[in-house]
Amino acid sequence: MKDNAASTRRNFRWYMRYLHNKVGFFIVGLVIIYGLTGLLQTYRYTNLLKHDVVHEKQLETGLAASGIGAGLRMPNFKVDRIEGKIMYFKDGSYNVETGMAKYVTKEWYSWLIPFVQLHTTSTETRVHYFTVLFGVALLFMSVSAFWMFKPGTKPFSSGVWLTVAGIIASIILLLMK
């Protein structure tokens, strides 16, 4: 009878394991979204899942190259060639007389933008509460994992060593920048 009572007793370890299970399945959905959009962020300077968008922007007439770059918000702007009154640059042109700039940019499809912006949210947006929730949930999952196994057992010890290895690997990665 004593064994039955001990097996049904709900202690702190039981609650941590229960919450770890439930929160873990919730986080799976979040990790899928953050993981996929994180990959997009990693390859943001490539053309992965991007399409051409044609822009026309009226600038002041007679601008120098630095003024055109600033007006179009293009870092490292460089004029490739000049033919008459037209300045050509990468993926576009600027008419010195009219001030009209025409250029093409590669941009993510509109349905991807809100997902990718999850990685760049600031406290001014309401979405930042979602990212804070995700961060807190991941932190909970990390800490609650230590209650999955009894201290002193082989799985617990290997879990601690893997945690230390993960921390060291993160520090090495940051120092390699």
SEMARTI-147397 format. One record per residue: x, y, z of N, C-alpha, C in turn. Coordinates in steps of 0.02 Angstrom, whole numbers, padded with zeros to 5 digits, always signed. Layout:
% residues N
XYZXYZXYZ
...
This chain:
% residues 177
+00041-00060+00000+00000+00000+00000+00043+00062+00000
+00100+00057+00034+00144+00114+00039+00174+00131-00031
+00190+00080-00070+00217+00091-00137+00167+00127-00182
+00103+00109-00177+00051+00141-00217+00044+00214-00199
+00046+00231-00135+00040+00301-00113+00100+00341-00137
+00159+00312-00135+00219+00347-00157+00218+00360-00233
+00190+00312-00270+00189+00320-00343+00139+00372-00366
+00086+00385-00327+00036+00434-00347+00049+00503-00316
+00099+00508-00272+00115+00572-00241+00141+00620-00293
+00115+00681-00292+00136+00730-00341+00182+00780-00307
+00246+00771-00319+00295+00815-00290+00319+00867-00342
+00368+00906-00323+00393+00958-00367+00420+00929-00432
+00455+00872-00428+00482+00840-00488+00425+00820-00535
+00371+00794-00508+00314+00774-00549+00286+00834-00586
+00277+00890-00551+00249+00951-00583+00297+00979-00636
+00361+00977-00623+00409+01002-00672+00408+00958-00735
+00404+00893-00726+00400+00848-00783+00335+00858-00822
+00280+00867-00785+00215+00878-00818+00216+00943-00858
+00239+00997-00827+00242+01061-00862+00292+01060-00920
+00348+01025-00910+00398+01019-00963+00366+00986-01024
+00326+00935-01013+00292+00900-01067+00242+00946-01103
+00199+00979-01066+00147+01021-01096+00176+01082-01130
+00221+01117-01096+00252+01177-01125+00295+01157-01185
+00326+01099-01181+00368+01075-01236+00330+01067-01300
+00270+01038-01297+00231+01029-01358+00207+01096-01386
+00193+01144-01342+00174+01211-01365+00233+01243-01401
+00292+01235-01372+00352+01267-01400+00371+01237-01467
+00354+01176-01480+00371+01145-01544+00345+01188-01602
+00284+01211-01597+00257+01255-01649+00296+01319-01656
+00314+01349-01599+00352+01411-01601+00422+01399-01630
+00453+01344-01611+00520+01330-01635+00520+01319-01710
+00469+01287-01737+00464+01277-01809+00463+01344-01845
+00421+01390-01822+00417+01456-01854+00482+01494-01845
+00508+01498-01784+00570+01535-01772+00629+01502-01808
+00629+01437-01811+00684+01403-01846+00684+01418-01920
+00626+01413-01952+00622+01426-02024+00638+01499-02040
+00609+01545-02001+00623+01616-02014+00694+01634-01994
+00722+01599-01947+00792+01610-01930+00838+01591-01988
+00820+01537-02023+00858+01518-02082+00852+01572-02136
+00792+01600-02144+00784+01655-02192+00827+01715-02173
+00829+01730-02108+00870+01786-02085+00944+01772-02098
+00965+01711-02090+01035+01693-02103+01053+01706-02176
+01006+01692-02221+01018+01701-02292+00984+01763-02320
+00977+01815-02278+00941+01875-02299+00977+01913-02354
+01042+01904-02363+01078+01939-02416+01083+01898-02480
+01045+01844-02483+01039+01804-02544+00970+01816-02573
+00953+01781-02625+00887+01789-02657+00838+01734-02637
+00853+01699-02582+00810+01645-02559+00740+01671-02543
+00690+01644-02577+00619+01661-02569+00606+01736-02578
+00641+01767-02625+00632+01838-02639+00610+01846-02711
+00579+01903-02725+00558+01919-02793+00578+01991-02809
+00579+02007-02874+00598+02074-02895+00541+02124-02883
+00559+02182-02856+00511+02236-02846+00541+02298-02881
+00503+02326-02928+00525+02385-02965+00503+02448-02927
+00551+02494-02916+00537+02556-02881+00550+02615-02926
+00510+02667-02919+00523+02731-02951+00519+02783-02896
+00572+02822-02889+00574+02872-02835+00598+02938-02863
+00561+02990-02847+00580+03057-02869+00630+03086-02819
+00689+03102-02844+00741+03134-02803+00753+03204-02830
+00796+03241-02797+00815+03306-02822+00854+03298-02887
+00853+03348-02929+00890+03345-02992+00964+03360-02979
+01007+03334-03022+01078+03349-03021+01116+03323-02960
+01093+03270-02930+01128+03243-02871+01193+03208-02889
+01241+03212-02844+01302+03172-02850+01287+03101-02827
+01335+03056-02838+01326+02985-02819+01309+02977-02746
+01342+03015-02702+01328+03009-02630+01257+03030-02613
+01231+03080-02648+01163+03103-02636+01111+03053-02660
+01126+03020-02715+01081+02969-02741+01078+02910-02693
+01136+02887-02671+01140+02831-02623+01102+02846-02559
+01110+02908-02534+01074+02927-02473+00999+02932-02485
+00980+02960-02542+00909+02967-02558+00873+02901-02567
+00909+02852-02593+00880+02786-02604+00893+02738-02545
+00929+02763-02495+00947+02722-02437+00983+02659-02457
+01034+02668-02499+01074+02612-02522+01145+02621-02496
+01165+02580-02448+01235+02585-02424+01283+02561-02479
+01342+02587-02478+01394+02568-02527+01371+02581-02599
+01333+02635-02609+01308+02653-02676+01367+02671-02721
+01365+02646-02783+01418+02660-02831+01388+02665-02901
+01406+02719-02936+01384+02727-03005+01429+02685-03050
+01398+02644-03093+01436+02600-03138+01458+02637-03201
+01411+02676-03230+01428+02712-03291+01379+02771-03300
+01398+02817-03341+01356+02876-03357+01350+02879-03433
+01288+02883-03456+01274+02890-03528+01228+02950-03536
+01255+03005-03560+01217+03066-03568+01195+03092-03500
+01130+03097-03491+01102+03122-03428+01080+03067-03380
+01096+03005-03397+01075+02947-03357+01136+02917-03321
+01130+02909-03256+01181+02874-03216+01154+02804-03203
+01194+02754-03219+01175+02685-03208+01212+02657-03147
+01176+02622-03106+01204+02590-03048+01176+02519-03045
+01199+02480-02997+01177+02410-02994+01101+02407-02989
+01070+02375-03037+00998+02363-03039+00956+02427-03044
+00985+02481-03073+00944+02541-03080+00978+02597-03117
+00941+02653-03121+00967+02713-03155+00938+02776-03123
+00972+02832-03136+00951+02897-03110+00958+02948-03166
+00905+02985-03179+00905+03037-03229+00925+03102-03196
+00982+03130-03216+01008+03191-03184+00961+03250-03196
+00929+03255-03255+00885+03312-03271+00819+03309-03234
+00787+03251-03233+00721+03245-03202+00723+03226-03128
+00778+03194-03106+00784+03171-03037+00748+03105-03024
+00724+03073-03077+00687+03010-03069+00737+02952-03065
+00730+02913-03012+00771+02853-03003+00726+02793-03012
+00750+02746-03052+00714+02683-03062+00763+02627-03044
+00740+02582-03000+00784+02528-02979+00743+02468-02958
+00777+02411-02955+00746+02347-02937+00779+02321-02874
+00737+02299-02827+00763+02267-02766+00735+02197-02760
+00770+02156-02723+00745+02088-02708+00715+02091-02639
+00652+02072-02633+00617+02075-02568+00581+02010-02556
+00573+01994-02491+00535+01934-02474+00462+01943-02495
+00430+01888-02507+00359+01890-02523+00322+01918-02462
+00268+01953-02474+00233+01990-02420+00209+01944-02364
+00193+01882-02379+00168+01838-02326+00224+01815-02280
+00288+01821-02302+00344+01801-02260+00366+01857-02212
+00355+01919-02230+00382+01975-02193+00361+01975-02119
+00298+01964-02101+00281+01964-02029+00318+01910-01990
+00329+01852-02021+00365+01798-01987+00438+01816-01976
+00469+01844-02027+00540+01862-02022+00550+01918-01972
+00501+01963-01967+00506+02019-01920+00503+01997-01847
+00483+01935-01834+00485+01910-01765+00555+01913-01737
+00605+01907-01780+00675+01908-01758+00701+01978-01745
+00665+02028-01769+00690+02097-01763+00641+02142-01726
+00598+02114-01686+00549+02153-01650+00582+02198-01598
+00550+02254-01586+00574+02299-01534+00518+02308-01483
+00533+02340-01429+00483+02349-01376+00427+02396-01396
+00433+02431-01451+00380+02476-01473+00321+02439-01504
+00330+02376-01521+00276+02338-01552+00245+02290-01502
+00182+02273-01514+00148+02225-01470+00174+02155-01480
+00204+02141-01537+00230+02075-01551+00286+02056-01504
+00319+02106-01474+00376+02090-01431+00355+02049-01370
+00291+02054-01350+00267+02012-01295+00269+01938-01314
+00255+01924-01377+00258+01856-01403+00330+01830-01401
+00378+01871-01421+00447+01850-01421+00473+01841-01350
+00449+01884-01304+00468+01876-01233+00439+01811-01206
+00376+01796-01222+00345+01733-01201+00386+01674-01227
+00406+01677-01289+00446+01623-01319+00512+01615-01282
+00546+01671-01268+00609+01668-01232+00602+01639-01162
+00549+01660-01127+00537+01635-01059+00520+01560-01062
+00481+01540-01111+00462+01470-01118+00524+01427-01133
+00569+01452-01175+00630+01414-01189+00674+01410-01128
+00677+01465-01090+00716+01464-01028+00687+01413-00979
+00620+01411-00973+00587+01362-00930+00604+01291-00953
+00601+01279-01018+00616+01212-01043+00688+01192-01027
+00734+01240-01032+00804+01226-01016+00813+01207-00944
+00782+01245-00899+00790+01234-00828+00752+01172-00806
+00691+01164-00830+00650+01107-00808+00678+01040-00832
+00721+01041-00882+00752+00979-00906+00793+00946-00851
+00817+00985-00803+00857+00956-00749+00814+00916-00700
+00748+00920-00705+00704+00880-00663+00678+00818-00699
+00703+00805-00759+00681+00746-00796+00712+00683-00767
+00772+00689-00738+00806+00631-00710+00830+00648-00639
+00834+00597-00598+00857+00607-00529+00931+00625-00528
+00950+00673-00485+01021+00690-00479+01061+00629-00458
+01121+00623-00485+01165+00567-00469+01159+00510-00518
+01108+00510-00560+01101+00456-00609+01143+00473-00671
+01156+00422-00711+01196+00431-00771+01163+00480-00821
+01098+00475-00834+01067+00523-00881+01072+00595-00855
+01064+00605-00790+01069+00672-00762+01140+00699-00771
+01189+00658-00754+01259+00680-00759+01278+00697-00831
+01257+00655-00878+01273+00669-00948+01237+00732-00972
+01176+00744-00946+01140+00805-00962+01176+00867-00938
+01205+00863-00878+01243+00920-00851+01305+00932-00894
+01340+00878-00912+01400+00886-00953+01383+00914-01022
+01327+00892-01051+01307+00919-01116+01288+00993-01110
+01258+01012-01054+01241+01082-01043+01304+01124-01040
+01353+01101-01002+01417+01136-00997+01450+01141-01066
+01448+01087-01104+01477+01087-01171+01441+01138-01216
+01375+01143-01210+01337+01192-01249+01355+01263-01231
+01365+01276-01166+01385+01343-01145+01454+01360-01171
+01500+01313-01166+01568+01324-01191+01568+01334-01267
+01529+01294-01303+01525+01301-01376+01498+01370-01395
+01448+01394-01358+01420+01461-01371+01471+01515-01360
+01509+01509-01306+01560+01559-01292+01614+01559-01346
+01636+01500-01367+01686+01494-01420+01659+01525-01485
+01597+01511-01501+01567+01538-01561+01565+01615-01559
+01547+01643-01501+01545+01716-01494+01615+01746-01499
+01665+01712-01473+01734+01737-01476+01763+01732-01546
+01736+01689-01588+01761+01680-01656+01736+01735-01702
+01689+01775-01682+01661+01828-01726+01713+01876-01750
